[in-house]
Amino acid sequence: MYQKTILDNGLRIVTSTMPHTRSLSICFFIGVGSRYESEAQAGGSHFIEHLNFRGTARRPSAKDISLAVEEVGGSLNGGTNKELTLYWARVAQPHFLLALDVLVDMLLHSRFDPADIEQERQVILEELNMTKDSPSQQVNLLIDQLLWPGHPLGWDTIGTKESVTAMSRGMMLEYIENKYLPETTVVAIAGNIQHEEAVTAVSQAMGNWSNQHLHPEYAAYKEQLNQRLQVERRDTEQAHLCLGLPGLPLLHPKRYVLDLLNTILGGGMSSRLFTEIRDKLGLAYSISSAIDHFHDTGAITVYAGVEPKNLPVAIKAILEQFSQLKEPISYSELSKAKELTKGQLWLRMEDTRSVTGWIGGQEILTGNILTVDQVVAIIDAITTEELEELARELFTGEYLRLAVVGPLANEESLEELLTL
């Protein structure tokens, strides 16, 4: 499934050889994200990720960087979340060295030109405006605030207008020096390439990268009772709601039990939420559930957009589905959920970019890469009793939270609905 080599500077290289493909993906995982930021640094990880695409000494503009990959038919992008930052390229196999060179150049030699910083600052402020103008995105930010109050996990990854406006070039360079380290970076490569070839190329490009700073730390989170309801009134056609509950950390032994429970609840068009809330009751066009696993905490969330007058009915209907998860699940429904979960996993493994996500994401976050077969065996072994037991443990009214964005006339009655 994969091979791993650690260079002398601590940089980890993990590869998966896929000889049947003609493409190849490279993904750099940096083990820091928005939860590693102070209040003054809020949005810094995201800002830096943007600027690494703006120009280097050899490729002075954003166009020079993107064109280097796109003119050979490849694609290039990045992303920032709460616990990691990533940069990736996907190209035809003969262009491996080019893609690697572009990514290394971006990571180690970006200029952080003052003019580029000011231009990108305006871009990010517009990104913030775009998020604020989207009720479905805004309600997800509100539920994070309720789930992790006063903690970086509850902040917007993009930051705030105040923090983005105040962030200086010096702050960014200091952040990189202290947090972009060889030992906190994983290079994942998947495609038609041998491990030894990949290690040789990465070693030549990054073997001299060194940094003596300590491993970056994050603020731990301890579950606490807090405000349960947050409403933002807006003149919109729909009321957008998120119901949330604390979940499980990434390394929790019941993590895959919760993932399977979520598949039953909101995974696909045959899930309970889709079948009941959309198909039978006609309350929502869009409804879904999601699971987040972080180092020391997690979350279960459900999103829906409904007619404002139907908001109480929709909340009650969703909570009824929460309650029904505590009852025995039939063998046929359990079997369907397992096959759906395994099928989606196997399909992902046919794409080189997804494979880099699989091996690199596990290595950077857990230091241990489970193979697909190992995860499939875990899924196959889950019983209905385990699902019922975990549902009874997690789906309780005490920690239930609700965020709503929409044209609400009276919000007082909503908190009364938050019972299980």
C-alpha positions as CSV (number, residue, x, y, z in Angstrom):
1,M,0.0,0.0,0.0
2,Y,2.7,2.5,0.9
3,Q,6.4,2.9,1.8
4,K,8.0,5.5,4.1
5,T,11.4,7.1,4.5
6,I,12.5,9.8,7.0
7,L,15.3,12.0,5.9
8,D,18.0,13.2,8.3
9,N,16.3,16.5,8.8
10,G,13.1,14.8,9.9
11,L,11.2,15.3,6.6
12,R,8.9,12.3,6.0
13,I,8.3,10.9,2.6
14,V,5.4,8.4,2.0
15,T,4.6,6.9,-1.4
16,S,2.1,4.6,-3.0
17,T,3.1,3.0,-6.3
18,M,0.2,2.8,-8.7
19,P,1.7,1.3,-11.9
20,H,-1.7,1.3,-13.8
21,T,-1.9,5.1,-13.8
22,R,-0.4,7.7,-16.1
23,S,-0.8,10.5,-13.6
24,L,1.1,11.3,-10.4
25,S,0.2,13.5,-7.4
26,I,2.5,15.2,-4.9
27,C,1.1,16.6,-1.8
28,F,3.0,18.5,0.9
29,F,1.2,18.3,4.3
30,I,2.3,20.9,6.9
31,G,1.3,20.0,10.4
32,V,-0.1,23.4,11.4
33,G,-3.5,25.1,10.8
34,S,-5.8,27.7,12.4
35,R,-5.9,26.0,15.8
36,Y,-2.2,26.7,16.2
37,E,-2.7,30.5,15.9
38,S,-3.0,33.1,18.6
39,E,-5.8,35.7,18.4
40,A,-3.5,38.2,16.7
41,Q,-2.4,35.5,14.2
42,A,-6.0,34.4,13.3
43,G,-6.1,33.6,9.6
44,G,-2.3,33.5,9.4
45,S,-2.0,29.9,8.2
46,H,-4.5,30.6,5.4
47,F,-2.9,34.0,4.5
48,I,0.5,32.3,4.2
49,E,-0.9,29.5,2.1
50,H,-2.3,32.1,-0.4
51,L,1.0,34.0,-0.5
52,N,3.0,30.9,-1.3
53,F,1.2,30.9,-4.7
54,R,2.1,34.6,-5.4
55,G,5.7,34.4,-6.5
56,T,9.3,33.2,-6.0
57,A,12.6,34.5,-7.2
58,R,12.5,32.1,-10.1
59,R,8.8,32.4,-10.8
60,P,8.0,36.0,-9.8
61,S,4.2,36.0,-10.3
62,A,1.2,33.8,-9.5
63,K,0.8,33.3,-13.2
64,D,4.4,32.0,-13.6
65,I,3.7,29.5,-10.9
66,S,0.4,28.2,-12.2
67,L,1.5,28.3,-15.8
68,A,4.5,26.1,-15.0
69,V,2.1,23.2,-14.1
70,E,-0.8,24.0,-16.3
71,E,1.2,24.2,-19.5
72,V,2.0,20.5,-19.1
73,G,-1.7,19.7,-18.4
74,G,-1.4,19.5,-14.7
75,S,-3.3,21.1,-11.8
76,L,-2.0,22.9,-8.7
77,N,-3.7,24.0,-5.5
78,G,-3.6,24.3,-1.7
79,G,-5.8,24.4,1.3
80,T,-5.9,25.3,5.0
81,N,-8.0,23.8,7.7
82,K,-7.9,23.7,11.5
83,E,-5.0,21.2,12.0
84,L,-3.0,21.2,8.7
85,T,-2.0,23.1,5.6
86,L,-1.5,21.4,2.3
87,Y,-0.1,22.2,-1.2
88,W,-0.5,19.7,-4.0
89,A,0.1,19.2,-7.7
90,R,-1.2,16.5,-10.1
91,V,0.6,15.9,-13.4
92,A,1.3,13.3,-16.0
93,Q,4.0,10.9,-14.8
94,P,6.8,12.3,-17.0
95,H,6.4,15.8,-15.4
96,F,7.1,14.6,-11.8
97,L,10.3,16.5,-11.4
98,L,8.7,19.7,-12.7
99,A,5.8,19.5,-10.3
100,L,8.1,18.7,-7.4
101,D,10.3,21.7,-8.3
102,V,7.4,24.1,-8.4
103,L,6.1,23.0,-5.0
104,V,9.5,23.1,-3.3
105,D,10.1,26.5,-4.9
106,M,6.8,27.8,-3.4
107,L,7.4,26.4,0.0
108,L,11.1,27.4,0.5
109,H,11.5,30.4,-1.7
110,S,8.3,32.5,-1.8
111,R,9.1,36.2,-1.9
112,F,6.3,37.6,0.3
113,D,6.6,40.7,-1.7
114,P,4.9,43.7,0.1
115,A,2.9,44.5,-2.9
116,D,1.7,40.9,-3.2
117,I,0.8,40.9,0.4
118,E,-1.4,43.9,0.1
119,Q,-3.1,42.5,-3.0
120,E,-3.7,39.2,-1.4
121,R,-5.0,40.9,1.8
122,Q,-7.8,42.4,-0.3
123,V,-8.5,39.0,-1.9
124,I,-8.9,37.4,1.5
125,L,-11.1,40.2,2.8
126,E,-13.3,39.6,-0.2
127,E,-13.3,35.9,0.7
128,L,-14.4,36.8,4.2
129,N,-17.2,38.9,2.6
130,M,-18.2,36.0,0.4
131,T,-18.5,33.8,3.4
132,K,-20.6,36.3,5.4
133,D,-22.9,36.7,2.4
134,S,-23.5,32.9,2.3
135,P,-26.0,31.9,5.0
136,S,-25.1,28.2,4.6
137,Q,-21.4,29.0,5.3
138,Q,-22.1,31.5,8.0
139,V,-24.3,29.0,10.0
140,N,-21.4,26.5,10.0
141,L,-19.1,29.1,11.5
142,L,-21.7,29.8,14.2
143,I,-22.0,26.2,15.1
144,D,-18.2,26.0,15.5
145,Q,-18.4,28.9,17.9
146,L,-20.9,27.0,20.0
147,L,-19.0,23.7,19.9
148,W,-15.6,25.2,20.8
149,P,-16.3,28.5,22.6
150,G,-13.4,30.9,23.1
151,H,-11.0,28.4,21.4
152,P,-9.1,28.6,18.1
153,L,-11.1,25.6,16.9
154,G,-14.2,27.8,17.0
155,W,-12.6,30.5,14.9
156,D,-13.0,30.9,11.1
157,T,-9.9,29.5,9.4
158,I,-9.8,32.6,7.3
159,G,-9.5,34.8,10.4
160,T,-11.3,38.1,11.0
161,K,-11.3,41.4,9.1
162,E,-9.4,42.9,12.0
163,S,-6.7,40.2,12.2
164,V,-6.3,40.0,8.4
165,T,-6.0,43.8,8.1
166,A,-3.4,44.0,10.9
167,M,-1.2,41.1,9.9
168,S,2.3,42.2,8.9
169,R,4.9,40.6,6.7
170,G,7.1,40.2,9.8
171,M,4.4,38.2,11.6
172,M,4.0,35.9,8.6
173,L,7.8,35.2,8.3
174,E,8.1,34.6,12.0
175,Y,5.1,32.2,11.8
176,I,6.8,30.3,8.9
177,E,10.1,30.1,10.7
178,N,8.5,28.7,13.9
179,K,5.9,26.4,12.3
180,Y,7.0,25.3,8.8
181,L,9.5,22.7,9.9
182,P,10.9,19.6,8.2
183,E,9.8,17.4,11.1
184,T,6.3,18.7,10.9
185,T,6.0,18.1,7.1
186,V,5.0,15.1,5.1
187,V,5.6,14.7,1.4
188,A,3.0,12.2,0.0
189,I,3.4,10.9,-3.6
190,A,1.1,8.5,-5.4
191,G,1.2,7.3,-9.0
192,N,3.4,5.5,-11.5
193,I,6.7,6.0,-9.6
194,Q,8.9,3.8,-7.4
195,H,9.6,4.8,-3.8
196,E,13.4,5.0,-4.3
197,E,13.0,7.4,-7.3
198,A,10.7,9.6,-5.2
199,V,13.0,9.6,-2.2
200,T,16.0,10.5,-4.3
201,A,14.2,13.4,-5.9
202,V,12.8,14.8,-2.7
203,S,16.1,14.4,-0.8
204,Q,18.0,16.3,-3.5
205,A,15.4,19.1,-3.4
206,M,14.8,19.3,0.3
207,G,17.5,17.4,2.2
208,N,19.3,20.6,3.2
209,W,16.1,22.2,4.6
210,S,16.7,22.6,8.3
211,N,15.2,24.4,11.3
212,Q,16.1,24.2,15.0
213,H,12.8,25.5,16.3
214,L,10.7,23.4,18.6
215,H,7.7,21.4,17.4
216,P,4.7,23.8,17.3
217,E,2.0,23.3,20.0
218,Y,-1.7,23.9,20.0
219,A,-4.1,24.9,22.7
220,A,-5.8,21.8,24.1
221,Y,-9.6,21.8,24.3
222,K,-11.6,20.4,27.2
223,E,-15.4,19.9,26.7
224,Q,-17.5,22.3,28.6
225,L,-21.1,23.3,28.9
226,N,-21.8,26.6,27.1
227,Q,-24.4,28.7,25.3
228,R,-26.6,26.3,23.4
229,L,-28.3,28.6,20.8
230,Q,-27.0,31.3,18.4
231,V,-29.2,33.1,16.0
232,E,-28.3,35.6,13.3
233,R,-31.3,37.3,11.8
234,R,-31.2,37.9,8.1
235,D,-33.8,38.6,5.4
236,T,-33.3,35.4,3.5
237,E,-35.8,33.0,1.8
238,Q,-34.7,30.1,3.9
239,A,-33.7,29.5,7.6
240,H,-30.3,27.8,7.6
241,L,-29.7,25.6,10.6
242,C,-26.9,23.6,12.1
243,L,-27.5,21.1,15.0
244,G,-24.2,20.1,16.6
245,L,-22.9,17.7,19.3
246,P,-19.4,16.9,20.6
247,G,-17.9,13.9,18.8
248,L,-14.7,11.9,19.1
249,P,-11.0,12.6,18.7
250,L,-9.1,11.2,15.7
251,L,-7.5,8.4,17.6
252,H,-10.5,7.4,19.7
253,P,-11.1,3.6,19.5
254,K,-14.7,4.1,18.5
255,R,-13.9,6.6,15.8
256,Y,-15.0,4.3,13.0
257,V,-18.1,3.3,14.8
258,L,-19.1,7.0,14.8
259,D,-18.2,7.3,11.1
260,L,-20.5,4.4,10.3
261,L,-23.3,5.8,12.5
262,N,-23.0,9.0,10.5
263,T,-23.3,7.1,7.2
264,I,-26.6,5.7,8.5
265,L,-27.8,9.1,9.7
266,G,-26.8,11.3,6.7
267,G,-24.6,9.5,4.3
268,G,-26.1,9.7,0.8
269,M,-29.6,9.8,-0.7
270,S,-30.7,6.6,1.1
271,S,-29.7,7.9,4.5
272,R,-32.3,8.4,7.3
273,L,-32.1,12.2,7.2
274,F,-32.5,12.4,3.4
275,T,-35.3,9.9,3.4
276,E,-37.3,11.3,6.2
277,I,-36.6,15.1,6.1
278,R,-36.5,15.5,2.3
279,D,-38.3,12.6,0.7
280,K,-41.1,12.0,3.2
281,L,-41.7,15.3,4.9
282,G,-40.5,17.6,2.1
283,L,-39.0,20.0,4.6
284,A,-35.6,20.6,2.9
285,Y,-33.9,20.5,-0.4
286,S,-30.4,20.3,1.1
287,I,-29.8,18.3,4.3
288,S,-26.6,16.5,5.3
289,S,-24.6,15.4,8.4
290,A,-20.9,15.5,8.9
291,I,-18.2,14.2,11.4
292,D,-15.1,16.1,12.4
293,H,-12.2,14.4,14.2
294,F,-9.4,16.5,15.6
295,H,-6.5,15.7,17.9
296,D,-8.4,16.0,21.1
297,T,-12.0,16.6,20.3
298,G,-14.6,16.2,17.5
299,A,-18.1,17.1,16.4
300,I,-21.3,15.7,14.9
301,T,-23.2,18.3,12.8
302,V,-26.3,18.4,10.7
303,Y,-27.1,21.2,8.2
304,A,-30.4,21.9,6.5
305,G,-32.0,24.8,4.8
306,V,-35.8,25.1,5.4
307,E,-38.8,27.4,5.0
308,P,-38.6,29.7,8.0
309,K,-42.1,28.8,9.3
310,N,-41.0,25.1,9.1
311,L,-37.9,25.6,11.3
312,P,-39.4,24.1,14.5
313,V,-40.8,21.2,12.7
314,A,-37.6,20.5,10.9
315,I,-35.6,20.7,14.2
316,K,-38.0,18.2,15.9
317,A,-37.8,15.9,12.9
318,I,-33.9,15.9,12.9
319,L,-33.8,15.3,16.7
320,E,-36.2,12.4,16.2
321,Q,-33.7,10.8,13.9
322,F,-31.0,11.4,16.5
323,S,-33.2,9.6,19.1
324,Q,-33.9,6.7,16.7
325,L,-30.2,6.0,16.4
326,K,-30.3,4.8,20.0
327,E,-32.7,1.9,19.0
328,P,-31.5,-1.4,17.5
329,I,-30.4,-1.0,13.8
330,S,-31.5,-3.8,11.5
331,Y,-28.9,-6.1,9.9
332,S,-30.0,-5.0,6.4
333,E,-29.4,-1.3,7.2
334,L,-26.1,-2.0,8.9
335,S,-25.0,-4.1,5.9
336,K,-26.0,-1.3,3.5
337,A,-24.1,1.3,5.5
338,K,-21.0,-0.9,5.6
339,E,-21.0,-1.5,1.8
340,L,-21.6,2.2,1.1
341,T,-18.7,3.2,3.3
342,K,-16.3,0.6,1.9
343,G,-17.4,1.2,-1.7
344,Q,-16.7,5.0,-1.4
345,L,-13.3,4.2,0.1
346,W,-12.3,1.8,-2.6
347,L,-13.4,4.3,-5.3
348,R,-11.3,7.0,-3.8
349,M,-8.3,4.8,-4.0
350,E,-8.4,4.8,-7.8
351,D,-7.3,8.5,-7.9
352,T,-3.7,9.5,-7.2
353,R,-4.7,12.7,-5.5
354,S,-7.0,10.8,-3.1
355,V,-4.3,8.3,-2.3
356,T,-1.9,11.1,-1.3
357,G,-4.6,12.4,1.0
358,W,-5.0,8.9,2.5
359,I,-1.4,8.2,3.2
360,G,-0.2,11.8,3.9
361,G,-3.2,12.8,6.0
362,Q,-2.8,9.9,8.3
363,E,0.9,10.3,8.6
364,I,0.8,14.0,9.5
365,L,-2.1,13.7,11.9
366,T,-1.5,10.3,13.6
367,G,1.9,9.1,12.6
368,N,0.4,5.8,11.7
369,I,-1.0,4.8,8.2
370,L,-3.7,2.2,8.2
371,T,-4.2,0.4,4.9
372,V,-7.5,0.3,3.2
373,D,-7.8,-3.4,4.0
374,Q,-7.2,-2.7,7.7
375,V,-9.9,0.0,7.8
376,V,-12.3,-2.3,5.9
377,A,-11.7,-5.0,8.5
378,I,-12.5,-2.5,11.2
379,I,-15.8,-1.5,9.5
380,D,-16.8,-5.2,8.9
381,A,-16.4,-6.0,12.6
382,I,-18.7,-3.2,13.8
383,T,-21.9,-4.5,15.4
384,T,-25.3,-3.0,15.9
385,E,-24.8,-3.2,19.6
386,E,-21.7,-0.9,19.3
387,L,-23.6,1.6,17.2
388,E,-26.5,1.7,19.7
389,E,-24.2,2.0,22.6
390,L,-22.3,4.9,21.1
391,A,-25.5,6.7,20.0
392,R,-26.8,6.5,23.6
393,E,-23.5,7.9,24.8
394,L,-23.2,10.8,22.3
395,F,-26.7,11.8,21.3
396,T,-27.7,13.5,24.6
397,G,-29.6,16.7,25.0
398,E,-27.1,18.2,27.5
399,Y,-24.5,19.1,24.9
400,L,-26.8,19.7,22.0
401,R,-26.2,23.1,20.2
402,L,-28.2,24.9,17.5
403,A,-27.1,27.7,15.2
404,V,-29.6,29.5,12.8
405,V,-29.2,32.1,10.2
406,G,-32.5,33.5,8.7
407,P,-35.6,35.6,9.2
408,L,-36.6,34.6,12.7
409,A,-39.2,36.6,14.5
410,N,-38.9,34.7,17.8
411,E,-35.9,32.7,18.9
412,E,-36.8,32.1,22.5
413,S,-38.8,29.0,21.8
414,L,-36.0,27.3,19.8
415,E,-33.9,26.4,22.8
416,E,-36.8,24.6,24.4
417,L,-36.7,22.1,21.4
418,L,-33.1,21.1,22.3
419,T,-33.9,17.9,24.1
420,L,-33.1,14.2,23.4
